[in-house]
Amino acid sequence: MACNCLIALVVCDRTLAAFDPLGLAYFTEIQRLFDAMIRDPRFAYITPAGYADTLQGIRIEIGREGLRSPAFSAEKAAGGRRIMLLGDSVVFGWAVADEDTVGFRLRSRLASAHPSWDAVVAGVPSWNTRNELELMRAKGFAYEPDVLVLVVLSNDAEPNFAGALREDPRRLRDEAERERLNPVLPRAMTEVSYLAAWLELLLRRRQVAASETLLYAAGSLRWKDADLAVAELVDECGRRGIALVPFLYGQASAPHVVAYSTAFGRRGVQTHAFPDELYEERYRTSFADPHPNAHGHAIMADAIYEILREYIAG
């Protein structure tokens, strides 16, 4: 009897692995993208120009500027206006076809309703606020955006040690190491068993919530570095006459939403929220992959466009 139960469990495990109903392939697929990144000492890394691959069944093609963006000229057209959308993997449009991503949707709306406006999309997976600032300094400000829409996520204060930092890298690394999330189950188990990997995800969700609370605590060096990046970005945009429009991706009570809304607010910049429905399970790519699916991107595009109309009209 015990032997039959074990065989049934193994068969069940292998069947689940073959069909992957939880979307665990996300972890290996996104690693393929990270493996292709080009390192940069300023903003850590960027997708290589001309890169093309099919990841999670979606065709990914990167333009000559190293960005997954609607085609644009680095030099803004005479008399034209420009919106730039800046962020990480959500702005990149992970696991969503080009035409369904928030950036391409915004570009399409602008082309039909406001043809004098174009859009540049600059999103790279796992970029943080510091990386995004340094990308703007390296090339983004040269695109001459009139409006910069920054999408902020919960991991945006986590340092990328391959890029620029303001705080002491050794102290930042020590803090990150102390609060690093360790696997709950043995790696040897989760690598061979689909059911074990699923259980690991369930258990780690609680750890992630606690980790984010520590990341945005008042004494966090990592948040201090991110807060400095916020101050510098606000200053840079102000000196250039660029309207900075931050959108905070997450529930209003989330630690990063509270921290970033406070950081921008005390520097005179209003933040904006997406509708709460965006964070429902039905708008996730999968159980394992928290990125918004195509329907989630449509919600984001609607929310951003509604705010942008004020700037376009002005």
Contacts in CASP RR format, 6 or more apart in sequence:
PFRMAT RR
TARGET T0000
AUTHOR 0000-0000-0000
METHOD contacts of the structure
MODEL  1
MACNCLIALVVCDRTLAAFDPLGLAYFTEIQRLFDAMIRDPRFAYITPAG
YADTLQGIRIEIGREGLRSPAFSAEKAAGGRRIMLLGDSVVFGWAVADED
TVGFRLRSRLASAHPSWDAVVAGVPSWNTRNELELMRAKGFAYEPDVLVL
VVLSNDAEPNFAGALREDPRRLRDEAERERLNPVLPRAMTEVSYLAAWLE
LLLRRRQVAASETLLYAAGSLRWKDADLAVAELVDECGRRGIALVPFLYG
QASAPHVVAYSTAFGRRGVQTHAFPDELYEERYRTSFADPHPNAHGHAIM
ADAIYEILREYIAG
9 195 0 8 1.000
12 195 0 8 1.000
13 193 0 8 1.000
13 194 0 8 1.000
13 195 0 8 1.000
14 194 0 8 1.000
16 22 0 8 1.000
16 194 0 8 1.000
16 195 0 8 1.000
16 198 0 8 1.000
17 194 0 8 1.000
20 194 0 8 1.000
21 287 0 8 1.000
22 194 0 8 1.000
22 198 0 8 1.000
22 201 0 8 1.000
22 286 0 8 1.000
22 287 0 8 1.000
22 288 0 8 1.000
23 285 0 8 1.000
23 286 0 8 1.000
23 287 0 8 1.000
23 288 0 8 1.000
23 289 0 8 1.000
24 194 0 8 1.000
24 197 0 8 1.000
24 198 0 8 1.000
24 201 0 8 1.000
24 288 0 8 1.000
25 56 0 8 1.000
26 56 0 8 1.000
26 95 0 8 1.000
26 285 0 8 1.000
26 286 0 8 1.000
26 288 0 8 1.000
26 289 0 8 1.000
27 288 0 8 1.000
29 55 0 8 1.000
29 56 0 8 1.000
30 55 0 8 1.000
30 89 0 8 1.000
30 94 0 8 1.000
30 125 0 8 1.000
32 53 0 8 1.000
32 55 0 8 1.000
33 47 0 8 1.000
33 53 0 8 1.000
33 55 0 8 1.000
33 60 0 8 1.000
33 125 0 8 1.000
34 45 0 8 1.000
34 125 0 8 1.000
34 126 0 8 1.000
36 47 0 8 1.000
36 48 0 8 1.000
36 51 0 8 1.000
36 53 0 8 1.000
37 45 0 8 1.000
37 46 0 8 1.000
37 47 0 8 1.000
37 48 0 8 1.000
37 124 0 8 1.000
38 45 0 8 1.000
38 46 0 8 1.000
38 47 0 8 1.000
38 48 0 8 1.000
39 45 0 8 1.000
39 162 0 8 1.000
40 46 0 8 1.000
40 138 0 8 1.000
40 162 0 8 1.000
40 163 0 8 1.000
41 162 0 8 1.000
41 163 0 8 1.000
41 164 0 8 1.000
42 134 0 8 1.000
42 135 0 8 1.000
42 137 0 8 1.000
42 138 0 8 1.000
42 163 0 8 1.000
42 164 0 8 1.000
43 124 0 8 1.000
43 127 0 8 1.000
43 131 0 8 1.000
43 132 0 8 1.000
43 134 0 8 1.000
43 135 0 8 1.000
43 138 0 8 1.000
43 163 0 8 1.000
43 164 0 8 1.000
44 127 0 8 1.000
44 131 0 8 1.000
44 160 0 8 1.000
44 162 0 8 1.000
44 163 0 8 1.000
45 124 0 8 1.000
45 160 0 8 1.000
45 162 0 8 1.000
46 66 0 8 1.000
46 67 0 8 1.000
46 124 0 8 1.000
46 135 0 8 1.000
47 62 0 8 1.000
47 66 0 8 1.000
47 67 0 8 1.000
47 68 0 8 1.000
47 124 0 8 1.000
48 62 0 8 1.000
48 66 0 8 1.000
49 62 0 8 1.000
49 63 0 8 1.000
49 64 0 8 1.000
49 65 0 8 1.000
49 66 0 8 1.000
50 61 0 8 1.000
50 62 0 8 1.000
50 63 0 8 1.000
50 64 0 8 1.000
50 66 0 8 1.000
51 60 0 8 1.000
51 61 0 8 1.000
51 62 0 8 1.000
51 66 0 8 1.000
52 59 0 8 1.000
52 60 0 8 1.000
52 61 0 8 1.000
52 62 0 8 1.000
53 59 0 8 1.000
53 60 0 8 1.000
54 60 0 8 1.000
55 95 0 8 1.000
56 94 0 8 1.000
56 95 0 8 1.000
56 285 0 8 1.000
56 289 0 8 1.000
58 95 0 8 1.000
58 96 0 8 1.000
58 97 0 8 1.000
59 97 0 8 1.000
59 98 0 8 1.000
60 68 0 8 1.000
61 68 0 8 1.000
61 98 0 8 1.000
62 68 0 8 1.000
63 69 0 8 1.000
63 71 0 8 1.000
65 72 0 8 1.000
65 74 0 8 1.000
65 139 0 8 1.000
67 120 0 8 1.000
67 121 0 8 1.000
67 122 0 8 1.000
67 123 0 8 1.000
67 124 0 8 1.000
68 92 0 8 1.000
68 93 0 8 1.000
68 98 0 8 1.000
68 101 0 8 1.000
68 121 0 8 1.000
68 123 0 8 1.000
69 103 0 8 1.000
69 119 0 8 1.000
69 120 0 8 1.000
69 121 0 8 1.000
69 122 0 8 1.000
70 103 0 8 1.000
70 104 0 8 1.000
70 107 0 8 1.000
70 118 0 8 1.000
70 119 0 8 1.000
70 121 0 8 1.000
72 118 0 8 1.000
72 119 0 8 1.000
72 120 0 8 1.000
72 143 0 8 1.000
74 139 0 8 1.000
74 142 0 8 1.000
74 143 0 8 1.000
75 144 0 8 1.000
76 82 0 8 1.000
76 118 0 8 1.000
76 143 0 8 1.000
76 144 0 8 1.000
77 118 0 8 1.000
79 116 0 8 1.000
80 116 0 8 1.000
80 117 0 8 1.000
80 118 0 8 1.000
81 114 0 8 1.000
81 116 0 8 1.000
81 117 0 8 1.000
81 118 0 8 1.000
81 146 0 8 1.000
81 312 0 8 1.000
82 117 0 8 1.000
82 118 0 8 1.000
82 119 0 8 1.000
82 120 0 8 1.000
82 143 0 8 1.000
82 144 0 8 1.000
82 145 0 8 1.000
82 146 0 8 1.000
82 147 0 8 1.000
83 106 0 8 1.000
83 110 0 8 1.000
83 117 0 8 1.000
83 118 0 8 1.000
83 119 0 8 1.000
83 120 0 8 1.000
83 145 0 8 1.000
83 146 0 8 1.000
83 147 0 8 1.000
83 148 0 8 1.000
83 149 0 8 1.000
83 308 0 8 1.000
84 119 0 8 1.000
84 120 0 8 1.000
84 121 0 8 1.000
84 122 0 8 1.000
84 140 0 8 1.000
84 143 0 8 1.000
84 145 0 8 1.000
84 147 0 8 1.000
84 148 0 8 1.000
84 149 0 8 1.000
85 91 0 8 1.000
85 102 0 8 1.000
85 103 0 8 1.000
85 106 0 8 1.000
85 119 0 8 1.000
85 120 0 8 1.000
85 121 0 8 1.000
85 122 0 8 1.000
85 123 0 8 1.000
85 149 0 8 1.000
85 151 0 8 1.000
85 304 0 8 1.000
86 122 0 8 1.000
86 123 0 8 1.000
86 132 0 8 1.000
86 135 0 8 1.000
86 136 0 8 1.000
86 148 0 8 1.000
86 149 0 8 1.000
86 150 0 8 1.000
86 151 0 8 1.000
87 122 0 8 1.000
87 123 0 8 1.000
87 124 0 8 1.000
87 127 0 8 1.000
87 132 0 8 1.000
87 150 0 8 1.000
87 151 0 8 1.000
87 152 0 8 1.000
87 153 0 8 1.000
88 123 0 8 1.000
88 124 0 8 1.000
88 125 0 8 1.000
88 126 0 8 1.000
88 127 0 8 1.000
88 128 0 8 1.000
88 132 0 8 1.000
88 151 0 8 1.000
88 153 0 8 1.000
88 155 0 8 1.000
88 156 0 8 1.000
89 123 0 8 1.000
89 124 0 8 1.000
89 125 0 8 1.000
89 126 0 8 1.000
89 291 0 8 1.000
90 102 0 8 1.000
90 151 0 8 1.000
90 153 0 8 1.000
90 249 0 8 1.000
90 291 0 8 1.000
90 292 0 8 1.000
90 300 0 8 1.000
91 102 0 8 1.000
91 103 0 8 1.000
91 121 0 8 1.000
91 122 0 8 1.000
91 123 0 8 1.000
91 151 0 8 1.000
92 101 0 8 1.000
92 123 0 8 1.000
92 124 0 8 1.000
92 125 0 8 1.000
93 101 0 8 1.000
93 102 0 8 1.000
93 123 0 8 1.000
93 291 0 8 1.000
93 297 0 8 1.000
94 125 0 8 1.000
94 285 0 8 1.000
94 289 0 8 1.000
94 291 0 8 1.000
95 285 0 8 1.000
95 289 0 8 1.000
95 291 0 8 1.000
95 293 0 8 1.000
96 285 0 8 1.000
96 291 0 8 1.000
96 292 0 8 1.000
96 293 0 8 1.000
96 294 0 8 1.000
96 297 0 8 1.000
97 294 0 8 1.000
98 104 0 8 1.000
99 105 0 8 1.000
99 108 0 8 1.000
100 294 0 8 1.000
100 297 0 8 1.000
100 298 0 8 1.000
101 121 0 8 1.000
101 297 0 8 1.000
102 297 0 8 1.000
102 300 0 8 1.000
102 301 0 8 1.000
102 304 0 8 1.000
103 119 0 8 1.000
103 121 0 8 1.000
103 301 0 8 1.000
104 121 0 8 1.000
105 297 0 8 1.000
105 298 0 8 1.000
105 301 0 8 1.000
106 119 0 8 1.000
106 301 0 8 1.000
106 304 0 8 1.000
106 305 0 8 1.000
106 308 0 8 1.000
107 118 0 8 1.000
107 119 0 8 1.000
107 121 0 8 1.000
109 301 0 8 1.000
109 305 0 8 1.000
110 117 0 8 1.000
110 118 0 8 1.000
110 119 0 8 1.000
111 118 0 8 1.000
114 312 0 8 1.000
117 312 0 8 1.000
120 140 0 8 1.000
120 143 0 8 1.000
120 145 0 8 1.000
122 132 0 8 1.000
122 135 0 8 1.000
122 140 0 8 1.000
124 131 0 8 1.000
124 135 0 8 1.000
126 155 0 8 1.000
126 160 0 8 1.000
127 135 0 8 1.000
127 156 0 8 1.000
127 160 0 8 1.000
128 155 0 8 1.000
128 156 0 8 1.000
128 157 0 8 1.000
128 158 0 8 1.000
128 159 0 8 1.000
128 160 0 8 1.000
128 226 0 8 1.000
128 229 0 8 1.000
129 152 0 8 1.000
129 156 0 8 1.000
129 157 0 8 1.000
129 226 0 8 1.000
129 229 0 8 1.000
129 230 0 8 1.000
129 233 0 8 1.000
130 159 0 8 1.000
130 160 0 8 1.000
130 163 0 8 1.000
130 164 0 8 1.000
130 165 0 8 1.000
130 166 0 8 1.000
130 225 0 8 1.000
130 226 0 8 1.000
130 229 0 8 1.000
131 160 0 8 1.000
131 163 0 8 1.000
132 150 0 8 1.000
132 229 0 8 1.000
132 233 0 8 1.000
133 229 0 8 1.000
133 232 0 8 1.000
133 233 0 8 1.000
133 236 0 8 1.000
134 163 0 8 1.000
134 164 0 8 1.000
136 148 0 8 1.000
136 233 0 8 1.000
136 236 0 8 1.000
137 236 0 8 1.000
141 236 0 8 1.000
141 240 0 8 1.000
141 242 0 8 1.000
145 242 0 8 1.000
146 242 0 8 1.000
146 243 0 8 1.000
146 311 0 8 1.000
147 242 0 8 1.000
147 243 0 8 1.000
147 245 0 8 1.000
147 308 0 8 1.000
147 311 0 8 1.000
148 237 0 8 1.000
148 242 0 8 1.000
148 243 0 8 1.000
148 244 0 8 1.000
148 245 0 8 1.000
149 245 0 8 1.000
149 246 0 8 1.000
149 247 0 8 1.000
149 304 0 8 1.000
149 308 0 8 1.000
150 233 0 8 1.000
150 244 0 8 1.000
150 245 0 8 1.000
150 246 0 8 1.000
150 247 0 8 1.000
151 246 0 8 1.000
151 247 0 8 1.000
151 249 0 8 1.000
151 300 0 8 1.000
152 246 0 8 1.000
152 247 0 8 1.000
152 248 0 8 1.000
152 249 0 8 1.000
152 256 0 8 1.000
152 260 0 8 1.000
152 271 0 8 1.000
153 249 0 8 1.000
153 250 0 8 1.000
153 256 0 8 1.000
154 212 0 8 1.000
154 249 0 8 1.000
154 250 0 8 1.000
154 254 0 8 1.000
154 255 0 8 1.000
154 256 0 8 1.000
156 226 0 8 1.000
156 256 0 8 1.000
156 260 0 8 1.000
157 215 0 8 1.000
157 216 0 8 1.000
157 220 0 8 1.000
157 222 0 8 1.000
157 223 0 8 1.000
157 225 0 8 1.000
157 226 0 8 1.000
157 256 0 8 1.000
157 259 0 8 1.000
158 176 0 8 1.000
158 215 0 8 1.000
158 222 0 8 1.000
159 165 0 8 1.000
159 167 0 8 1.000
159 169 0 8 1.000
159 172 0 8 1.000
159 173 0 8 1.000
159 176 0 8 1.000
159 222 0 8 1.000
159 225 0 8 1.000
161 169 0 8 1.000
161 172 0 8 1.000
161 173 0 8 1.000
165 172 0 8 1.000
165 225 0 8 1.000
166 225 0 8 1.000
166 228 0 8 1.000
166 229 0 8 1.000
167 221 0 8 1.000
167 222 0 8 1.000
167 224 0 8 1.000
167 225 0 8 1.000
167 228 0 8 1.000
168 221 0 8 1.000
171 221 0 8 1.000
172 221 0 8 1.000
172 222 0 8 1.000
172 225 0 8 1.000
175 220 0 8 1.000
175 221 0 8 1.000
175 222 0 8 1.000
176 222 0 8 1.000
179 211 0 8 1.000
179 214 0 8 1.000
179 215 0 8 1.000
181 204 0 8 1.000
181 207 0 8 1.000
181 208 0 8 1.000
181 211 0 8 1.000
183 190 0 8 1.000
183 200 0 8 1.000
184 200 0 8 1.000
184 203 0 8 1.000
184 204 0 8 1.000
184 207 0 8 1.000
185 196 0 8 1.000
185 199 0 8 1.000
185 200 0 8 1.000
185 203 0 8 1.000
189 196 0 8 1.000
190 196 0 8 1.000
190 197 0 8 1.000
190 200 0 8 1.000
191 197 0 8 1.000
198 287 0 8 1.000
201 287 0 8 1.000
201 288 0 8 1.000
212 254 0 8 1.000
212 255 0 8 1.000
212 256 0 8 1.000
213 255 0 8 1.000
214 220 0 8 1.000
215 222 0 8 1.000
215 223 0 8 1.000
215 255 0 8 1.000
215 256 0 8 1.000
216 223 0 8 1.000
216 255 0 8 1.000
216 256 0 8 1.000
216 258 0 8 1.000
216 259 0 8 1.000
217 223 0 8 1.000
223 259 0 8 1.000
227 259 0 8 1.000
227 263 0 8 1.000
230 260 0 8 1.000
230 263 0 8 1.000
230 264 0 8 1.000
230 267 0 8 1.000
231 263 0 8 1.000
231 267 0 8 1.000
233 244 0 8 1.000
234 244 0 8 1.000
234 264 0 8 1.000
234 267 0 8 1.000
234 268 0 8 1.000
234 269 0 8 1.000
236 242 0 8 1.000
237 243 0 8 1.000
237 244 0 8 1.000
238 244 0 8 1.000
243 311 0 8 1.000
244 269 0 8 1.000
245 272 0 8 1.000
245 304 0 8 1.000
245 307 0 8 1.000
245 308 0 8 1.000
245 311 0 8 1.000
246 260 0 8 1.000
246 264 0 8 1.000
246 269 0 8 1.000
246 271 0 8 1.000
246 272 0 8 1.000
247 271 0 8 1.000
247 272 0 8 1.000
247 273 0 8 1.000
247 274 0 8 1.000
247 300 0 8 1.000
247 303 0 8 1.000
247 304 0 8 1.000
247 307 0 8 1.000
248 256 0 8 1.000
248 257 0 8 1.000
248 260 0 8 1.000
248 261 0 8 1.000
248 271 0 8 1.000
248 272 0 8 1.000
248 273 0 8 1.000
248 274 0 8 1.000
249 274 0 8 1.000
249 278 0 8 1.000
250 256 0 8 1.000
250 257 0 8 1.000
250 273 0 8 1.000
250 274 0 8 1.000
250 278 0 8 1.000
250 279 0 8 1.000
251 257 0 8 1.000
251 276 0 8 1.000
251 279 0 8 1.000
252 258 0 8 1.000
252 273 0 8 1.000
257 273 0 8 1.000
260 271 0 8 1.000
261 271 0 8 1.000
264 270 0 8 1.000
264 271 0 8 1.000
265 271 0 8 1.000
272 303 0 8 1.000
272 307 0 8 1.000
273 303 0 8 1.000
274 299 0 8 1.000
274 300 0 8 1.000
274 303 0 8 1.000
275 299 0 8 1.000
275 303 0 8 1.000
277 283 0 8 1.000
277 299 0 8 1.000
278 292 0 8 1.000
278 296 0 8 1.000
278 299 0 8 1.000
278 300 0 8 1.000
281 287 0 8 1.000
282 295 0 8 1.000
283 292 0 8 1.000
283 293 0 8 1.000
283 295 0 8 1.000
283 296 0 8 1.000
283 299 0 8 1.000
284 290 0 8 1.000
284 291 0 8 1.000
284 292 0 8 1.000
284 293 0 8 1.000
285 291 0 8 1.000
285 292 0 8 1.000
285 293 0 8 1.000
292 299 0 8 1.000
292 300 0 8 1.000
END
